[in-house]
Amino acid sequence: MATGQAHPPRSDVDVVLLGLSQATATAVAARLSHRFAGLCREVAAGAARLEDLEGDDDEVHGNRVFLRHYCVLLAGDDVTAGWPPFPAGARAARGSNGDITLRLRGWRQDAGSLDQVDAGLDPAPTAGERSTRRPPRTWRACSPGSTAA
């Protein structure tokens, strides 16, 4: 979400590329990071497939919420055109944080030991804290031939 708190050149830019491979996304990110090194710390790019927006499970819902509310279209077809606003709620939180229980174990291991975690040094947010945080504004680009899901 755009908050006006980006600090060139320390902030980063995230890009979602629909319909392209992860290898292409990685190459695009490297080129953009180099090209805009004076404006941002890095450009990170992730690949997504149009199929990731099809279906009705929580993960698909989370992907749609993310694209509809937290991204700005830079190029290509707007796959969110015609999508209604998605209300905040448990389903959106599950879609955004569905893997949080899997990640918690890793965060605890990264903290050093369970003794440190029990002492209050756990850097992992609780599911409630994570689901209420606003994600950073993400810029997305669709491949020129993509169509709405």
Backbone as CSV, one residue per row, in Angstrom:
resi,resn,N_x,N_y,N_z,CA_x,CA_y,CA_z,C_x,C_y,C_z
1,MET,0.846,-1.164,0.000,0.000,0.000,0.000,0.896,1.233,0.000
2,ALA,0.605,2.161,-0.839,1.394,3.381,-0.922,1.129,4.223,0.318
3,THR,2.171,4.482,1.072,2.021,5.258,2.301,2.781,6.563,2.254
4,GLY,3.526,6.786,1.178,4.331,7.991,1.095,5.588,7.908,1.931
5,GLN,5.949,6.713,2.377,7.111,6.575,3.241,8.293,5.903,2.557
6,ALA,8.254,5.812,1.241,9.401,5.261,0.512,10.551,6.250,0.592
7,HIS,11.752,5.732,0.729,12.942,6.567,0.857,13.974,6.164,-0.188
8,PRO,13.959,6.834,-1.345,14.988,6.533,-2.346,16.365,6.845,-1.773
9,PRO,17.360,6.087,-1.971,17.387,4.809,-2.682,17.301,3.610,-1.753
10,ARG,16.763,3.763,-0.527,16.745,2.661,0.441,15.555,1.722,0.293
11,SER,14.462,2.182,-0.266,13.269,1.348,-0.395,13.394,0.403,-1.583
12,ASP,12.565,-0.624,-1.582,12.589,-1.567,-2.698,11.278,-1.494,-3.472
13,VAL,11.257,-2.137,-4.613,10.074,-2.215,-5.466,9.808,-3.692,-5.732
14,ASP,8.573,-4.119,-5.545,8.176,-5.497,-5.815,7.310,-5.524,-7.065
15,VAL,7.560,-6.503,-7.923,6.831,-6.630,-9.183,6.293,-8.050,-9.303
16,VAL,5.036,-8.179,-9.699,4.441,-9.475,-10.008,4.278,-9.533,-11.517
17,LEU,4.853,-10.557,-12.132,4.762,-10.731,-13.581,3.842,-11.908,-13.873
18,LEU,2.692,-11.628,-14.464,1.730,-12.682,-14.779,2.025,-13.282,-16.140
19,GLY,2.049,-14.598,-16.181,2.213,-15.295,-17.446,3.648,-15.477,-17.898
20,LEU,4.598,-15.137,-17.057,6.009,-15.316,-17.393,6.630,-16.317,-16.429
21,SER,7.755,-16.893,-16.811,8.424,-17.872,-15.954,9.176,-17.168,-14.826
22,GLN,9.488,-17.935,-13.772,10.275,-17.363,-12.679,11.667,-16.988,-13.159
23,ALA,12.227,-17.756,-14.082,13.549,-17.415,-14.629,13.504,-16.053,-15.319
24,THR,12.450,-15.798,-16.066,12.299,-14.493,-16.717,12.117,-13.399,-15.677
25,ALA,11.304,-13.663,-14.658,11.084,-12.677,-13.598,12.389,-12.336,-12.891
26,THR,13.213,-13.340,-12.627,14.504,-13.115,-11.976,15.410,-12.260,-12.853
27,ALA,15.435,-12.543,-14.148,16.255,-11.757,-15.079,15.753,-10.320,-15.173
28,VAL,14.442,-10.138,-15.229,13.863,-8.788,-15.275,14.223,-8.029,-14.001
29,ALA,14.113,-8.692,-12.856,14.439,-8.044,-11.585,15.888,-7.585,-11.552
30,ALA,16.793,-8.419,-12.035,18.216,-8.052,-12.047,18.457,-6.836,-12.936
31,ARG,17.846,-6.834,-14.112,18.023,-5.693,-15.025,17.439,-4.414,-14.437
32,LEU,16.237,-4.511,-13.868,15.609,-3.319,-13.293,16.352,-2.830,-12.052
33,SER,16.839,-3.759,-11.235,17.624,-3.368,-10.056,18.854,-2.583,-10.469
34,HIS,19.529,-3.045,-11.504,20.721,-2.352,-12.000,20.347,-0.990,-12.590
35,ARG,19.316,-0.988,-13.414,18.915,0.247,-14.096,18.463,1.329,-13.120
36,PHE,17.771,0.944,-12.052,17.208,1.922,-11.127,17.909,1.926,-9.767
37,ALA,19.177,1.545,-9.751,19.936,1.473,-8.496,19.958,2.807,-7.761
38,GLY,19.891,3.900,-8.467,19.878,5.210,-7.822,18.543,5.582,-7.206
39,LEU,17.491,4.845,-7.559,16.154,5.159,-7.060,15.633,4.190,-6.012
40,CYS,16.132,2.937,-6.046,15.640,1.950,-5.095,16.744,0.957,-4.750
41,ARG,16.582,0.333,-3.592,17.558,-0.644,-3.118,17.605,-1.848,-4.040
42,GLU,16.437,-2.318,-4.466,16.357,-3.444,-5.387,14.961,-3.514,-5.976
43,VAL,14.863,-4.204,-7.087,13.574,-4.564,-7.664,13.479,-6.076,-7.538
44,ALA,12.465,-6.546,-6.850,12.230,-7.983,-6.706,11.033,-8.338,-7.575
45,ALA,11.142,-9.412,-8.326,10.050,-9.813,-9.213,9.686,-11.265,-8.975
46,GLY,8.408,-11.527,-8.920,7.911,-12.884,-8.794,6.993,-13.205,-9.951
47,ALA,7.012,-14.444,-10.367,6.153,-14.883,-11.464,4.869,-15.479,-10.905
48,ALA,3.793,-15.243,-11.605,2.507,-15.848,-11.260,1.838,-16.293,-12.553
49,ARG,0.960,-17.260,-12.416,0.238,-17.759,-13.586,-1.217,-17.323,-13.486
50,LEU,-1.852,-17.152,-14.609,-3.276,-16.817,-14.591,-4.072,-17.896,-13.865
51,GLU,-3.588,-19.136,-13.925,-4.257,-20.237,-13.230,-4.261,-20.018,-11.716
52,ASP,-3.305,-19.233,-11.211,-3.249,-18.941,-9.781,-4.426,-18.082,-9.335
53,LEU,-5.167,-17.541,-10.291,-6.306,-16.677,-9.992,-7.635,-17.378,-10.249
54,GLU,-7.583,-18.655,-10.608,-8.787,-19.425,-10.918,-9.134,-20.338,-9.753
55,GLY,-10.404,-20.531,-9.523,-10.859,-21.397,-8.453,-11.482,-20.592,-7.337
56,ASP,-11.741,-21.272,-6.222,-12.451,-20.601,-5.139,-11.866,-20.923,-3.763
57,ASP,-10.611,-21.405,-3.702,-10.044,-21.694,-2.386,-9.449,-20.423,-1.775
58,ASP,-9.016,-20.519,-0.528,-8.508,-19.347,0.187,-7.274,-18.750,-0.469
59,GLU,-6.373,-19.593,-0.970,-5.156,-19.074,-1.592,-5.482,-18.255,-2.841
60,VAL,-6.391,-18.760,-3.657,-6.811,-18.023,-4.856,-7.464,-16.706,-4.447
61,HIS,-8.323,-16.765,-3.443,-8.975,-15.553,-2.945,-7.924,-14.547,-2.474
62,GLY,-6.927,-15.024,-1.739,-5.853,-14.139,-1.278,-5.090,-13.517,-2.430
63,ASN,-4.816,-14.305,-3.477,-4.140,-13.759,-4.664,-4.967,-12.659,-5.309
64,ARG,-6.270,-12.878,-5.399,-7.146,-11.871,-6.005,-7.204,-10.602,-5.166
65,VAL,-7.335,-10.769,-3.858,-7.357,-9.604,-2.963,-6.075,-8.800,-3.129
66,PHE,-4.952,-9.504,-3.142,-3.657,-8.837,-3.272,-3.578,-8.041,-4.571
67,LEU,-3.910,-8.671,-5.696,-3.834,-7.972,-6.980,-4.837,-6.829,-7.069
68,ARG,-6.039,-7.038,-6.571,-7.097,-6.026,-6.696,-6.833,-4.802,-5.832
69,HIS,-6.338,-5.021,-4.611,-6.258,-3.917,-3.657,-4.856,-3.386,-3.380
70,TYR,-3.820,-4.155,-3.655,-2.482,-3.740,-3.256,-1.503,-3.584,-4.406
71,CYS,-1.968,-3.685,-5.633,-1.078,-3.589,-6.789,-1.546,-2.510,-7.752
72,VAL,-0.613,-2.023,-8.527,-0.894,-1.047,-9.577,-0.437,-1.656,-10.895
73,LEU,-1.305,-1.641,-11.891,-0.972,-2.190,-13.201,0.013,-1.273,-13.910
74,LEU,1.105,-1.856,-14.384,2.098,-1.090,-15.136,1.998,-1.338,-16.629
75,ALA,1.679,-2.563,-17.025,1.620,-2.894,-18.448,0.769,-4.136,-18.640
76,GLY,0.222,-4.301,-19.832,-0.547,-5.494,-20.153,-2.013,-5.356,-19.806
77,ASP,-2.713,-6.468,-19.929,-4.144,-6.501,-19.651,-4.392,-6.475,-18.147
78,ASP,-5.420,-5.753,-17.735,-5.784,-5.683,-16.324,-6.657,-6.883,-15.974
79,VAL,-6.056,-7.885,-15.354,-6.803,-9.097,-15.003,-7.819,-8.836,-13.901
80,THR,-7.699,-7.707,-13.201,-8.635,-7.392,-12.125,-9.838,-6.585,-12.611
81,ALA,-9.844,-6.186,-13.874,-10.963,-5.405,-14.406,-12.263,-6.177,-14.198
82,GLY,-13.214,-5.532,-13.620,-14.498,-6.177,-13.382,-14.593,-6.913,-12.062
83,TRP,-13.479,-7.071,-11.354,-13.547,-7.715,-10.044,-14.150,-6.728,-9.054
84,PRO,-15.034,-7.200,-8.190,-15.582,-6.302,-7.170,-14.547,-6.082,-6.066
85,PRO,-14.747,-5.060,-5.244,-13.880,-4.928,-4.067,-14.073,-6.147,-3.162
86,PHE,-12.999,-6.573,-2.528,-13.075,-7.700,-1.612,-13.076,-7.163,-0.193
87,PRO,-14.050,-7.563,0.624,-14.076,-7.068,1.997,-12.953,-7.687,2.830
88,ALA,-12.491,-6.931,3.810,-11.520,-7.477,4.764,-12.237,-8.547,5.580
89,GLY,-11.513,-9.560,5.975,-12.136,-10.599,6.770,-11.231,-11.800,6.911
90,ALA,-11.762,-12.818,7.567,-10.979,-14.018,7.860,-10.511,-14.714,6.586
91,ARG,-11.350,-14.743,5.564,-10.958,-15.435,4.335,-9.788,-14.732,3.664
92,ALA,-9.828,-13.426,3.607,-8.709,-12.681,3.019,-7.441,-12.899,3.842
93,ALA,-7.571,-12.926,5.166,-6.407,-13.161,6.027,-5.843,-14.561,5.802
94,ARG,-6.722,-15.560,5.723,-6.246,-16.927,5.459,-5.576,-17.010,4.097
95,GLY,-6.134,-16.337,3.111,-5.552,-16.352,1.774,-4.187,-15.705,1.727
96,SER,-3.995,-14.684,2.548,-2.710,-13.987,2.587,-1.705,-14.669,3.493
97,ASN,-2.193,-15.344,4.513,-1.316,-15.899,5.543,-1.499,-17.395,5.731
98,GLY,-1.960,-18.085,4.715,-2.264,-19.501,4.848,-1.096,-20.354,5.275
99,ASP,0.113,-19.916,4.988,1.289,-20.705,5.340,1.958,-20.210,6.617
100,ILE,1.281,-19.384,7.380,1.941,-18.781,8.543,2.337,-19.830,9.582
101,THR,1.526,-20.869,9.768,1.910,-21.883,10.752,3.139,-22.651,10.298
102,LEU,3.295,-22.829,8.977,4.499,-23.489,8.472,5.728,-22.609,8.687
103,ARG,5.561,-21.328,8.522,6.684,-20.400,8.663,7.075,-20.176,10.127
104,LEU,6.127,-20.316,11.031,6.402,-20.069,12.441,7.535,-20.953,12.953
105,ARG,7.536,-22.226,12.576,8.599,-23.136,13.022,9.966,-22.620,12.559
106,GLY,10.070,-22.205,11.303,11.328,-21.665,10.783,11.745,-20.396,11.500
107,TRP,10.772,-19.528,11.782,11.093,-18.290,12.501,11.636,-18.614,13.891
108,ARG,11.024,-19.603,14.532,11.494,-19.976,15.867,12.902,-20.555,15.808
109,GLN,13.187,-21.359,14.799,14.540,-21.888,14.648,15.518,-20.751,14.393
110,ASP,15.113,-19.782,13.579,15.971,-18.631,13.311,16.228,-17.806,14.569
111,ALA,15.304,-17.859,15.510,15.467,-17.102,16.749,16.572,-17.690,17.624
112,GLY,17.005,-18.895,17.325,18.124,-19.483,18.060,17.744,-20.676,18.890
113,SER,16.742,-20.550,19.713,16.302,-21.669,20.535,14.920,-21.359,21.080
114,LEU,14.247,-22.410,21.517,12.926,-22.191,22.103,13.025,-21.424,23.408
115,ASP,14.172,-21.518,24.108,14.349,-20.736,25.332,14.300,-19.250,25.008
116,GLN,14.939,-18.845,23.912,14.896,-17.441,23.513,13.475,-17.037,23.139
117,VAL,12.768,-17.937,22.459,11.392,-17.640,22.068,10.545,-17.454,23.310
118,ASP,10.692,-18.391,24.269,9.910,-18.302,25.495,10.260,-17.062,26.305
119,ALA,11.478,-16.546,26.139,11.898,-15.348,26.861,11.394,-14.075,26.194
120,GLY,10.608,-14.228,25.148,10.047,-13.055,24.496,10.879,-12.512,23.360
121,LEU,11.854,-13.277,22.883,12.718,-12.803,21.814,12.283,-13.317,20.450
122,ASP,11.089,-13.876,20.367,10.603,-14.437,19.104,10.281,-13.313,18.125
123,PRO,10.979,-13.248,16.981,10.700,-12.201,16.015,9.456,-12.469,15.188
124,ALA,8.891,-13.664,15.299,7.736,-14.011,14.471,6.476,-13.355,15.016
125,PRO,5.738,-12.655,14.178,4.479,-12.080,14.631,3.437,-13.175,14.801
126,THR,2.442,-12.908,15.623,1.339,-13.855,15.728,0.488,-13.744,14.479
127,ALA,-0.350,-14.726,14.257,-1.212,-14.702,13.066,-2.070,-13.451,13.059
128,GLY,-2.557,-13.047,14.207,-3.381,-11.840,14.277,-2.609,-10.589,13.920
129,GLU,-1.376,-10.495,14.421,-0.555,-9.329,14.088,-0.228,-9.301,12.609
130,ARG,0.102,-10.454,12.035,0.490,-10.502,10.625,-0.686,-10.128,9.728
131,SER,-1.874,-10.617,10.067,-3.008,-10.385,9.181,-3.502,-8.947,9.237
132,THR,-3.098,-8.187,10.254,-3.541,-6.799,10.320,-2.520,-5.834,9.755
133,ARG,-1.327,-6.311,9.424,-0.328,-5.434,8.820,-0.687,-5.152,7.376
134,ARG,-0.385,-3.965,6.931,-0.615,-3.621,5.536,0.615,-4.001,4.727
135,PRO,0.416,-4.733,3.638,1.574,-5.076,2.804,2.057,-3.857,2.044
136,PRO,3.309,-3.894,1.598,3.810,-2.770,0.808,3.094,-2.709,-0.529
137,ARG,3.083,-1.546,-1.123,2.489,-1.390,-2.455,3.328,-2.186,-3.441
138,THR,2.708,-2.979,-4.238,3.408,-3.799,-5.216,2.993,-3.368,-6.606
139,TRP,3.954,-3.261,-7.479,3.696,-2.904,-8.861,3.662,-4.183,-9.653
140,ARG,2.692,-4.318,-10.520,2.590,-5.556,-11.276,2.562,-5.248,-12.760
141,ALA,3.060,-6.172,-13.497,3.015,-6.075,-14.952,2.517,-7.395,-15.497
142,CYS,1.623,-7.337,-16.427,1.106,-8.539,-17.075,1.769,-8.660,-18.429
143,SER,1.905,-9.880,-18.872,2.461,-10.056,-20.209,1.472,-9.489,-21.219
144,PRO,1.958,-8.955,-22.337,1.076,-8.298,-23.299,-0.065,-9.170,-23.800
145,GLY,0.096,-10.465,-23.859,-0.954,-11.327,-24.386,-1.890,-11.895,-23.340
146,SER,-1.742,-11.500,-22.073,-2.567,-12.101,-21.032,-3.991,-11.567,-21.111
147,THR,-4.920,-12.350,-20.568,-6.322,-11.941,-20.547,-6.847,-12.070,-19.141
148,ALA,-7.975,-11.448,-18.876,-8.569,-11.502,-17.541,-8.961,-12.928,-17.201
149,ALA,-8.761,-13.278,-15.930,-9.097,-14.632,-15.469,-10.581,-14.758,-15.248
